[in-house]
């Protein structure tokens, strides 16, 4: 499963589970990421209205290939969709990963500056730009920080959403969009 989608699922799970430290004998302690969850009186993000480039969740594989051309690779694989493991198609273009589940686009992830969100946020922008644009519109903002990365996710009611991953300098390195997760 893609690292960014795992971060979205982990952040969503932290809402339910909390963050309790645990330790095991004969192990080296690892610094836990810190989670900051903001629940404002703002609406949750509607991922059906979000796009990355011209790609929107729900598109068919045929629509994707018509729009982007032949992918670099396409293979059947297991992934999480609709809160259960399913077989789908992983489609890869240069710096763009797509997962098709149950016949429609379920996840999009990009590390390319070529694909901006509808609001104009792209890889290479400061993460503060994403926070300013999306944080002013949507509630359930989740921030994950650790030594190597900084992520902001705007989660929907199904624990899917839009996330931005940034490097230590606060520059966006990856944008991900997924319909739902558990």
C-alpha positions as a printed NumPy array, in Angstrom:
array([[  0.   ,   0.   ,   0.   ],
       [  1.266,   3.443,  -0.839],
       [  3.027,   5.228,   2.053],
       [  0.862,   8.345,   1.79 ],
       [ -2.357,   6.358,   1.845],
       [ -1.025,   4.516,   4.876],
       [ -0.493,   7.912,   6.529],
       [ -4.094,   8.88 ,   5.763],
       [ -5.368,   5.617,   7.227],
       [ -3.069,   5.96 ,  10.252],
       [ -4.204,   9.505,  10.88 ],
       [ -7.83 ,   8.461,  10.589],
       [ -7.282,   5.513,  12.907],
       [ -5.716,   7.819,  15.48 ],
       [ -9.072,   9.561,  15.801],
       [-10.565,   6.317,  17.062],
       [ -7.643,   4.65 ,  18.794],
       [ -5.756,   7.559,  20.292],
       [ -2.011,   7.39 ,  20.612],
       [ -0.786,   5.232,  23.464],
       [  2.903,   4.454,  23.787],
       [  3.894,   0.828,  23.731],
       [  7.19 ,  -0.938,  24.252],
       [  8.587,  -4.384,  23.72 ],
       [ 11.495,  -6.075,  25.453],
       [ 14.821,  -6.007,  23.589],
       [ 13.727,  -3.315,  21.134],
       [ 15.14 ,   0.076,  20.347],
       [ 12.753,   2.941,  21.119],
       [ 11.567,   4.829,  18.048],
       [ 10.323,   8.385,  18.163],
       [  6.609,   8.371,  17.409],
       [  5.192,  10.837,  14.928],
       [  3.06 ,  13.525,  16.475],
       [ -0.535,  13.924,  15.39 ],
       [ -2.462,  17.162,  15.505],
       [ -6.139,  16.872,  14.734],
       [ -8.266,  19.95 ,  14.24 ],
       [-12.02 ,  19.553,  14.203],
       [-13.488,  22.85 ,  13.207],
       [-17.096,  23.628,  12.432],
       [-16.188,  23.491,   8.752],
       [-17.509,  20.829,   6.365],
       [-15.533,  17.682,   5.603],
       [-13.828,  17.553,   2.228],
       [-15.918,  16.192,  -0.654],
       [-13.367,  14.193,  -2.635],
       [-15.744,  13.989,  -5.606],
       [-15.17 ,  17.728,  -6.115],
       [-11.369,  17.52 ,  -5.882],
       [ -9.107,  16.867,  -8.836],
       [ -5.425,  16.339,  -9.398],
       [ -4.712,  17.641, -12.851],
       [ -7.683,  16.501, -14.943],
       [ -8.093,  13.339, -12.863],
       [-11.089,  12.863, -10.589],
       [-12.074,   9.966,  -8.415],
       [-14.708,   7.791, -10.057],
       [-13.255,   7.999, -13.568],
       [-13.   ,   4.688, -15.411],
       [ -9.718,   3.163, -16.53 ],
       [-10.751,   3.868, -20.119],
       [-11.3  ,   7.571, -19.309],
       [ -7.891,   7.745, -17.609],
       [ -6.058,   6.188, -20.562],
       [ -7.971,   8.36 , -23.006],
       [ -6.851,  11.415, -21.058],
       [ -3.24 ,  10.414, -20.29 ],
       [ -2.408,   7.867, -22.974],
       [ -0.788,   4.501, -22.52 ],
       [  0.611,   4.045, -18.999],
       [  4.197,   3.035, -18.22 ],
       [  2.797,  -0.014, -16.437],
       [ -0.52 ,  -1.546, -15.482],
       [ -0.932,  -4.569, -13.25 ],
       [ -3.509,  -6.279, -11.092],
       [ -2.796,  -6.016,  -7.372],
       [ -4.391,  -6.025,  -3.956],
       [ -5.32 ,  -2.751,  -2.319],
       [ -7.749,  -1.206,   0.125],
       [-11.003,  -0.002,  -1.376],
       [-14.346,   0.599,   0.244],
       [-12.858,  -0.451,   3.585],
       [-11.842,  -3.941,   2.505],
       [ -9.009,  -5.568,   0.575],
       [ -9.832,  -5.866,  -3.078],
       [ -8.171,  -6.657,  -6.354],
       [ -7.778,  -3.692,  -8.607],
       [ -5.507,  -2.288, -11.259],
       [ -2.435,  -0.268, -10.386],
       [ -1.619,   2.116, -13.224],
       [  1.675,   3.988, -13.284],
       [  2.674,   6.986, -15.331],
       [  5.815,   9.03 , -14.736],
       [  5.467,  10.394, -11.165],
       [  1.762,   9.485, -11.087],
       [  0.204,   6.401,  -9.477],
       [ -3.44 ,   5.455,  -9.898],
       [ -5.456,   2.617,  -8.387],
       [ -8.658,   1.479, -10.101],
       [-11.001,  -0.551,  -7.873],
       [-14.448,  -1.837,  -8.763],
       [-14.121,  -0.236, -12.198],
       [-13.4  ,   3.322, -11.095],
       [-10.49 ,   5.506, -10.047],
       [-10.129,   5.054,  -6.286],
       [ -6.706,   6.576,  -5.491],
       [ -4.383,   9.101,  -7.125],
       [ -0.891,  10.017,  -5.987],
       [  1.637,  12.279,  -7.679],
       [  5.165,  13.53 ,  -7.133],
       [  5.092,  15.617, -10.314],
       [  4.872,  19.416, -10.58 ],
       [  2.776,  18.858, -13.707],
       [ -0.407,  17.995, -11.782],
       [ -2.016,  20.703,  -9.655],
       [ -5.17 ,  20.466,  -7.608],
       [ -8.203,  22.398,  -8.804],
       [ -7.168,  25.18 ,  -6.402],
       [ -3.663,  25.338,  -7.904],
       [ -1.586,  23.525,  -5.273],
       [  1.187,  21.394,  -6.756],
       [  4.335,  19.522,  -5.815],
       [  7.061,  22.111,  -5.178],
       [  4.734,  24.579,  -3.436],
       [  5.124,  25.326,   0.272],
       [  2.815,  23.171,   2.395],
       [  1.61 ,  26.393,   4.015],
       [ -0.144,  27.186,   0.698],
       [ -2.151,  23.946,   0.907],
       [ -2.925,  24.584,   4.57 ],
       [ -4.097,  28.141,   3.82 ],
       [ -6.351,  27.076,   0.925],
       [ -7.789,  23.824,   2.273],
       [ -7.637,  24.628,   5.986],
       [ -9.841,  27.657,   5.444],
       [-12.487,  25.496,   3.704],
       [-12.514,  22.128,   5.427],
       [-12.665,  20.69 ,   8.921],
       [-10.974,  17.497,  10.099],
       [ -7.474,  18.662,   9.239],
       [ -4.917,  16.132,  10.405],
       [ -1.242,  16.934,  10.671],
       [  1.426,  14.273,  11.01 ],
       [  4.973,  15.333,  11.834],
       [  8.103,  13.327,  12.421],
       [ 11.787,  13.873,  11.801],
       [ 11.661,  13.29 ,   8.05 ],
       [  8.28 ,  14.508,   6.886],
       [  5.298,  16.69 ,   7.487],
       [  1.863,  15.747,   6.173],
       [ -1.487,  17.455,   6.189],
       [ -4.617,  15.481,   5.369],
       [ -8.197,  16.657,   4.932],
       [-10.334,  13.632,   5.726],
       [-13.879,  12.858,   4.628],
       [-16.478,  10.858,   6.573],
       [-15.157,   7.623,   5.016],
       [-11.54 ,   8.309,   6.101],
       [-10.488,   9.056,   2.552],
       [ -9.404,  12.52 ,   1.58 ],
       [ -6.72 ,  14.782,   0.206],
       [ -3.212,  14.809,   1.64 ],
       [ -0.007,  16.726,   1.105],
       [  3.382,  15.349,   2.125],
       [  6.289,  17.757,   2.558],
       [ 10.002,  17.524,   3.209],
       [ 11.785,  19.06 ,   6.205],
       [ 11.878,  22.433,   4.438],
       [  8.069,  22.452,   4.164],
       [  7.984,  21.931,   0.386],
       [  5.286,  19.599,  -0.951],
       [  6.783,  16.393,  -2.338],
       [  3.606,  14.363,  -2.863],
       [ -0.132,  14.949,  -3.275],
       [ -2.594,  12.097,  -2.769],
       [ -6.345,  11.737,  -3.131],
       [ -8.379,   8.69 ,  -2.13 ],
       [-12.079,   7.968,  -1.917],
       [-12.135,   6.107,   1.392],
       [-10.226,   3.911,   3.776],
       [-10.767,   2.168,   7.101]])
